[in-house]
Amino acid sequence: MTAPPIHLSRRSVLKHASAQVWGAYLLWHLSVQKLLASPIVGVRVWPAKEYTRVTIESETPLTAQHQLIANPDRLVIDIDGIELDAHLRELIAQVQPNDPYIAAIRVGQQKQRKTRLVIDLRQAVNPQIFTLNPVAAYRHRLLFDLYPPANTNADPLLEFLEAKIPPPDSLNELLAKLENKTLAPPASSPQSNPPPNKPASTQATRPFIIALDPGHGGEDPGAIGPNGLKEKDVVLAIAQQLQDQINNLPRMRAFLTRDGDYFVPLGQRVRKARRLRADLFISIHADAFFTPQARGASVYALSETGASSSTARWMANRENAADSVGGIPIANKDAQVMRTMLEMSTTAQIKDSLKIGNKLLTQLKTVGRLHKPQVEQAGFAVLKAPDIPSVLVETAFISNPEEEERLASAAYQQELVKALFQGIQQYASLNQGENTVTRG
């Protein structure tokens, strides 16, 4: 039995057709709006004395052209494929009054699908502009790193020496050692020709120098606890307090590889310590594991033969990925790989690293639980200075809710600082005035 035919009036047919056309138009309009929508998902400015970074994060890759213009100094950047939107306007408000390089940022629509940024500069800069593919929680990133021109900015490491190691004789002695030169007294100095039977005055003793390395920073937050505490913030606070404790001692000096919320590549951290001929390198972290049950402090040294445990290998792989998350140009990554291969660690360096590691573990267990009772070893890139005893300290697991809460506590941070300080003192008392590792 066939169904009776359906008879539609002319009005019904037109109404039905109209609805279909309207629906098609809506779909087309939404698709066009999606295509035209800005891909920008976030913008950030990271000011620091070493360099200032501007980051534009987007759902799709961005391309940009830039030019430097003088009188007044400014950097003009044209970004293709985007319209001016609220995200880009946020850059204007993100400029900090103490930024050493950026005075202001202006944004405008240059032409359709092209936006112009004008960065008004406080001084001439050497810009590095590059892109990064998605990694970790980030989408595509377009980065502008504004460095001072070569040889025009004060060296922060020399500033450290001048501020922390008086008097001038002591500074001259250390600078001479940095350059592998023998410092001779001036010809007019009475020390040049001491009277018979009277010894020349002895120069000030070189201080014991500790490089404190707060992990992560800037674009790289490190691990993030279940309640939002960021590893980069905790370890910087601990390192700054530890630096203050050390610098209160007459024959010890500490400097930080970063003193603010900005990213320092792994290789640069090591190079800073080597330039100052540091006697000790301590990288401070508060890492995470893939299960929240992991807890306790750990100390790691470098290994020449492979990781001492699967956890140590996992930790090393995670920490070694910091350059990818923090963001350095591909060319720099390749150069760093070559340097890491060439700067192979010595057996003596690892031996001394295990010594300081054991001193620190002994003190850390008085503060709380240890994750492992012995120093673990793995291929941490930041520990590969061949001539400096180097350890990486995991103060606690920030992924553990209880330990995250403790790390956020000022009282617990002070306990950690005290433990690390005492371990460093014990090691320095045995090695001060001695070079247990052959200097390169």
QUITA-V414411 format. One record per residue. RES is the residue in one small letter. PHI is phi in degrees with one decimal (999 if undefined). OMEGA is omega in radians with two decimals (999 if undefined). BURIAL is 1 if it has 16 or more other ideal C-beta (glycine too) atoms within 10 Angstrom, else 0. Layout:
BEGIN
RES:PHI:OMEGA:BURIAL
RES:PHI:OMEGA:BURIAL
END
This chain:
BEGIN
m:999:-3.10:0
t:-85.5:3.13:0
a:-72.7:3.13:0
p:-65.9:3.14:0
p:-63.9:3.13:0
i:-96.9:-3.13:0
h:-101.4:3.12:0
l:-109.1:3.09:0
s:-74.6:3.12:0
r:-60.6:3.12:0
r:-63.6:-3.13:0
s:-63.6:3.14:0
v:-61.6:-3.14:0
l:-64.5:3.13:0
k:-64.5:3.14:0
h:-64.1:-3.14:0
a:-63.5:3.14:0
s:-62.5:3.13:0
a:-63.8:3.14:0
q:-66.2:3.13:0
v:-63.2:3.14:0
w:-62.7:3.10:0
g:-63.6:3.11:0
a:-62.7:3.13:0
y:-64.1:3.13:0
l:-61.6:3.11:0
l:-61.3:3.13:0
w:-64.5:-3.12:0
h:-63.2:-3.14:0
l:-65.7:3.13:0
s:-66.6:3.10:0
v:-65.4:3.12:0
q:-60.8:3.13:0
k:-65.0:3.13:0
l:-65.1:-3.09:0
l:-82.9:-3.11:0
a:-61.7:-3.13:0
s:-65.7:3.10:1
p:-81.4:-3.06:1
i:-68.1:3.10:1
v:-114.5:3.13:0
g:-179.8:3.06:0
v:-135.1:-3.11:1
r:-147.3:3.04:1
v:-126.3:-3.11:1
w:-118.3:-3.13:1
p:-81.9:3.05:1
a:-159.7:-3.12:1
k:-66.8:-3.12:1
e:-68.6:3.09:1
y:-169.4:3.04:1
t:-112.0:-3.13:1
r:-116.1:2.98:1
v:-115.1:-3.10:1
t:-120.7:3.00:1
i:-120.5:-3.09:1
e:-102.6:-3.02:1
s:-143.3:3.11:1
e:-73.6:-3.13:0
t:-126.2:3.14:0
p:-62.6:3.11:0
l:-114.8:3.02:1
t:-121.5:-3.07:0
a:-148.1:2.99:1
q:-119.8:-3.11:0
h:-140.3:3.03:0
q:-149.5:3.07:0
l:-94.2:3.13:0
i:-126.7:-3.11:0
a:-100.9:3.05:0
n:52.8:-0.03:0
p:-85.7:-3.12:0
d:-68.6:3.06:1
r:-156.1:3.11:1
l:-114.1:-3.13:1
v:-105.7:-3.07:0
i:-127.3:3.05:1
d:-106.8:-3.11:0
i:-107.9:-3.10:1
d:-85.2:2.95:0
g:83.8:3.13:0
i:-137.5:3.04:1
e:-102.4:3.08:0
l:-63.2:-3.12:1
d:-139.9:-3.06:0
a:-63.5:3.14:0
h:-59.2:-3.11:1
l:-65.2:3.10:1
r:-66.2:3.11:0
e:-62.5:-3.13:1
l:-57.9:-3.11:1
i:-58.4:-3.08:0
a:-81.0:-3.08:0
q:-83.4:3.11:0
v:-69.1:-3.12:1
q:-90.6:-3.13:0
p:-63.4:-3.13:0
n:-96.8:3.12:0
d:-64.2:-3.07:1
p:-73.7:-3.04:1
y:-118.1:-3.06:1
i:-104.0:3.06:1
a:-90.0:-3.13:0
a:-166.0:3.05:0
i:-127.6:3.05:1
r:-117.8:-3.14:0
v:-129.5:3.12:1
g:-162.4:3.10:0
q:-85.9:-3.11:0
q:-74.1:3.01:0
k:-160.0:-3.08:0
q:-58.3:3.12:0
r:61.8:3.03:0
k:-145.6:-3.12:1
t:-115.0:-3.13:1
r:-110.6:2.98:1
l:-109.1:3.01:1
v:-119.2:3.13:0
i:-101.2:3.07:1
d:-77.3:-2.98:0
l:-101.8:3.04:1
r:-82.1:-3.14:0
q:-156.2:3.07:0
a:-63.5:-3.10:0
v:-133.2:2.98:1
n:-111.8:-3.04:0
p:-80.5:2.96:1
q:-120.8:-3.09:1
i:-118.8:-3.08:1
f:-154.8:-3.14:1
t:-119.2:3.09:1
l:-130.2:3.06:1
n:-77.1:3.14:0
p:-55.7:3.08:0
v:-154.6:-3.13:0
a:52.7:-3.11:0
a:-89.7:-3.04:0
y:-92.9:2.97:1
r:-90.2:3.09:1
h:-67.0:3.13:1
r:-130.4:2.98:1
l:-110.9:-3.01:1
l:-122.3:3.06:1
f:-123.3:3.08:1
d:-101.5:-3.08:1
l:-106.4:3.14:1
y:-101.0:3.01:0
p:-70.3:3.06:1
p:-59.4:-3.12:0
a:-58.6:3.04:0
n:66.8:3.12:0
t:-114.1:-3.09:0
n:-113.2:3.11:1
a:-59.8:3.14:0
d:-75.8:-3.11:0
p:-63.4:3.13:0
l:-74.1:3.06:0
l:-68.8:3.06:0
e:-61.5:3.09:0
f:-59.8:-3.14:1
l:-61.8:-3.09:1
e:-64.0:-3.08:0
a:-81.0:-2.95:0
k:-108.6:-3.04:0
i:-130.2:2.97:1
p:-81.6:-0.07:0
p:-83.2:-3.08:0
p:-54.8:-3.13:0
d:-57.3:3.14:0
s:-64.2:3.12:1
l:-64.3:-3.14:1
n:-61.4:3.13:0
e:-61.7:-3.10:1
l:-69.2:3.10:1
l:-61.6:3.11:0
a:-63.7:3.11:0
k:-66.4:3.11:0
l:-61.0:-3.11:0
e:-95.4:-3.12:0
n:57.7:3.12:0
k:-116.7:3.04:0
t:-96.0:-3.08:0
l:-87.2:3.09:0
a:-101.1:3.12:0
p:-67.0:3.12:0
p:-58.0:-3.09:0
a:-61.1:-3.09:0
s:-81.5:-3.08:0
s:-76.0:3.08:0
p:-59.8:-3.12:0
q:-71.6:-3.08:0
s:-66.2:-3.13:0
n:-130.8:-3.10:0
p:-64.6:3.11:0
p:-59.0:3.08:0
p:-56.3:3.10:0
n:62.5:3.11:0
k:-127.8:-3.07:0
p:-65.7:3.06:0
a:-66.6:-3.14:0
s:-65.1:-3.09:0
t:-84.2:3.11:0
q:-71.3:-3.13:0
a:-60.3:-3.13:1
t:-71.2:3.11:0
r:-64.4:3.14:1
p:-72.4:3.06:1
f:-84.6:-2.98:1
i:-103.2:3.14:1
i:-115.2:3.02:1
a:-92.2:3.09:1
l:-101.2:-3.00:1
d:-116.8:3.05:1
p:-70.0:-3.06:1
g:-64.8:2.99:1
h:65.0:-3.11:1
g:120.4:3.10:1
g:61.6:-3.12:1
e:-62.5:-3.12:1
d:-102.9:-3.11:1
p:-76.4:-2.98:1
g:73.4:3.11:1
a:-75.0:3.11:1
i:-123.1:-3.10:1
g:-71.9:-3.13:1
p:-60.6:3.10:0
n:-103.0:3.02:0
g:95.1:3.12:0
l:-69.2:-3.09:1
k:-98.4:3.14:1
e:-57.0:-3.07:1
k:-59.6:-3.12:1
d:-75.1:-3.10:1
v:-64.8:-3.04:1
v:-70.4:3.07:1
l:-66.9:3.12:1
a:-61.5:3.13:1
i:-64.5:-3.10:1
a:-63.7:3.14:1
q:-64.9:3.10:0
q:-66.0:3.13:1
l:-66.6:3.09:1
q:-59.4:3.13:1
d:-61.4:3.13:0
q:-61.9:-3.10:1
i:-65.4:-3.07:1
n:-73.0:3.02:1
n:-79.3:3.12:0
l:-89.5:-3.03:0
p:-69.3:-3.02:0
r:-114.3:3.10:0
m:-132.9:3.11:1
r:-137.8:3.13:1
a:-123.7:2.98:1
f:-130.2:-3.11:1
l:-102.5:3.06:1
t:-72.3:2.94:1
r:-145.5:-3.11:1
d:-116.9:3.12:1
g:-156.6:-3.09:0
d:-90.5:3.06:1
y:-145.9:-3.04:1
f:-92.7:3.04:1
v:-122.0:3.12:1
p:-58.6:-3.08:1
l:-58.2:-3.13:1
g:-63.3:3.13:1
q:-67.1:3.10:1
r:-61.1:3.14:1
v:-67.3:-3.11:1
r:-63.8:3.09:1
k:-59.8:-3.13:1
a:-64.3:-3.12:1
r:-71.2:3.14:1
r:-63.0:3.13:0
l:-91.6:-3.10:1
r:49.7:-3.13:1
a:-60.5:3.09:1
d:-87.7:-3.07:1
l:-159.0:3.12:1
f:-127.1:-3.13:1
i:-125.5:3.10:1
s:-95.5:-3.00:1
i:-108.6:-3.07:1
h:-139.6:3.02:1
a:-148.0:-2.85:1
d:-84.7:-3.12:1
a:-125.5:3.06:1
f:-125.6:-3.06:1
f:-76.2:3.00:0
t:-123.5:-3.11:0
p:-71.7:-3.11:1
q:-75.4:-3.11:0
a:-59.8:-3.09:1
r:-155.7:3.06:1
g:101.3:3.13:1
a:-83.0:3.12:1
s:-141.3:3.01:1
v:-130.3:-3.09:1
y:-122.7:2.99:1
a:-121.7:3.14:1
l:-76.3:3.08:1
s:-125.2:3.05:1
e:-91.3:-2.98:0
t:-119.3:-3.12:0
g:117.4:-3.07:0
a:-68.5:-3.14:1
s:-79.3:3.10:1
s:-160.1:3.11:0
s:-65.7:3.09:0
t:-64.8:3.12:1
a:-61.6:3.12:1
r:-65.3:3.14:1
w:-62.6:-3.14:0
m:-64.0:-3.13:1
a:-62.4:3.12:1
n:-61.1:-3.12:0
r:-67.3:-3.12:1
e:-68.6:-3.12:1
n:-70.9:3.09:1
a:-83.2:-3.06:0
a:-59.5:-3.13:1
d:-63.0:3.13:1
s:-68.8:-3.13:0
v:-76.3:-3.12:1
g:-66.6:3.03:1
g:98.6:2.95:1
i:-131.7:-3.13:1
p:-59.5:-3.13:1
i:-56.1:-3.13:0
a:-59.7:3.12:0
n:-67.0:3.11:0
k:-61.6:-3.13:0
d:-62.5:3.13:0
a:-64.2:3.14:0
q:-65.5:3.09:1
v:-59.5:3.14:0
m:-64.0:3.14:0
r:-63.4:-3.14:0
t:-63.0:3.13:1
m:-68.6:-3.09:0
l:-78.7:-3.07:0
e:-88.2:-3.13:1
m:-71.1:-3.10:0
s:-70.6:3.11:1
t:-96.5:3.09:1
t:-60.9:-3.13:0
a:-64.1:3.14:0
q:-61.9:-3.13:1
i:-66.0:3.13:1
k:-60.1:3.13:0
d:-70.6:3.10:1
s:-63.6:3.10:1
l:-65.9:3.11:1
k:-63.1:-3.13:1
i:-66.6:3.11:1
g:-60.1:3.13:1
n:-68.6:3.08:1
k:-61.8:-3.12:1
l:-68.0:3.12:1
l:-61.5:3.14:1
t:-57.9:3.14:0
q:-78.5:-3.11:1
l:-64.8:-3.12:1
k:-71.5:3.04:0
t:-79.7:-3.12:0
v:-92.4:-3.10:1
g:-171.1:-3.08:1
r:-73.2:3.01:0
l:-97.8:3.07:1
h:-73.2:3.04:1
k:-137.1:-3.06:1
p:-78.9:3.14:0
q:-125.7:3.10:0
v:-68.1:3.10:1
e:-92.6:-3.09:1
q:-134.0:3.09:1
a:-165.4:-3.04:1
g:-87.8:3.11:1
f:-72.9:-3.12:1
a:-61.9:-3.06:1
v:-74.4:-3.14:1
l:-103.0:-2.96:1
k:-94.5:2.97:1
a:-70.6:-3.03:1
p:-73.0:-3.01:1
d:-124.1:-3.14:1
i:-131.6:3.01:1
p:-56.3:-2.97:1
s:-136.3:3.09:1
v:-136.8:3.03:1
l:-116.5:-3.09:1
v:-105.7:2.96:1
e:-95.2:-3.04:1
t:-66.1:3.12:1
a:-176.9:3.08:1
f:-96.9:-3.12:1
i:-67.7:3.10:1
s:-76.7:3.07:1
n:-88.3:-3.06:1
p:-54.8:-3.13:0
e:-67.7:-3.12:0
e:-72.8:3.04:1
e:-60.8:3.14:1
e:-62.6:3.13:0
r:-68.0:3.14:1
l:-62.3:3.13:1
a:-76.2:-3.08:1
s:-84.8:3.10:0
a:-61.5:-3.13:0
a:-64.5:-3.14:0
y:-69.7:3.08:1
q:-59.8:3.11:1
q:-63.8:3.09:0
e:-64.1:3.11:0
l:-63.0:3.14:1
v:-60.7:3.13:1
k:-61.4:3.14:1
a:-64.6:3.14:1
l:-64.8:3.14:1
f:-61.1:-3.13:1
q:-66.7:3.09:1
g:-63.4:3.11:1
i:-65.1:3.12:1
q:-59.1:-3.13:1
q:-62.2:3.13:1
y:-67.5:-3.10:1
a:-64.8:-3.12:1
s:-64.1:3.12:0
l:-86.3:-2.99:0
n:-121.3:-3.10:1
q:-65.1:-3.12:0
g:86.7:3.11:0
e:-117.2:3.01:0
n:-108.7:-3.09:0
t:-75.7:3.07:0
v:-110.9:3.11:1
t:-64.8:-3.10:0
r:-75.9:3.12:0
g:-87.2:999:0
END
